[in-house]
Amino acid sequence: MITLRGVRRSFGDQVVLDGLDLDLPDGEVTALMGPNGSGKTTLARLLLGLDAPDGGTIGGLTDHRRAAVFQEDRLCAQLTAVSNVRLVLDRGVRAAAVATELALVGLSADTIAQPVRELSGGQRRRVAIVRALMAPADLVVLDEPFTGLDEAARPLVVAYVRERCAHRTTLLITHDRADVEAFGAHLVELVRPG
């Protein structure tokens, strides 16, 4: 289990997290909701080791390999979808296996052969999701993962994510209660400090 106890994080005079206590049970999905500025993305960055708390402790992370879907896709624009996904995989994973995963989220062979800069925002989002979920990770942080998906693709992608996150410790940051219900997640709601 990953445990946060008394976690604090400020940026100058702005307190973002103030004494946060939170448990992320192994192999379960925890959904995080809250208004803008309540510290959701800051918490994600702390769990991923991209930032450090000003105070408090985060326990249990050392045993977890981590992967993430960020609010921005963070793809290499000049590479194809397959090449972007393969960046996080062991060398032995073949391009055909990656193409199969990309097909599961509705991306055609023609689409995944193009540089990702030529794909739509929703297509790029699906590539970012597959990249995170094919990575050998025990902790998956999903920061608004379904943003930018069209209504036709969304159910397919939600089902894919739900299946690939089974038995992984997952933090799902969302503004949509339907996402919480779709994952059967334990809901934690953050409020702005002060």
C-alpha angles and dihedrals in degrees: 000000000000112000130193117194124184092338114183130182129174135176106209107306093342112100109206102170119023117185098330117187115190139155122207105195117218113263095007136109118240116190119210122201133171143125122289109283095029094113104259097134091038089056090050091052091050092052091048092051092243091120136018129228121248089223144354128048139278112202132189099031098110092074094050128088106209138216132173148192106211127201086255115054095232094202127154100254097208095051127082122248091258092050091049092054093045090058090079098040136086113267091248094067107103126224090240091061090052091048089053091054092047090051089056089065092048102264115142127221090251092052096050092049091064126084106266091240086073094054126093120255092257092050091050089049091056091050090052091050094050091047092054095044096046090053114103095251135147094192119050121188115196113190107192090324098176097052112126097019117131119236093255094054099039100080091047092050094044090053091048092050093046091052095045093047094052109124093007125110102249135184111198113193110196146149092209120088089199088068091054090051094045090057097038084230130174105248124226118182120203124204128199111266118249 
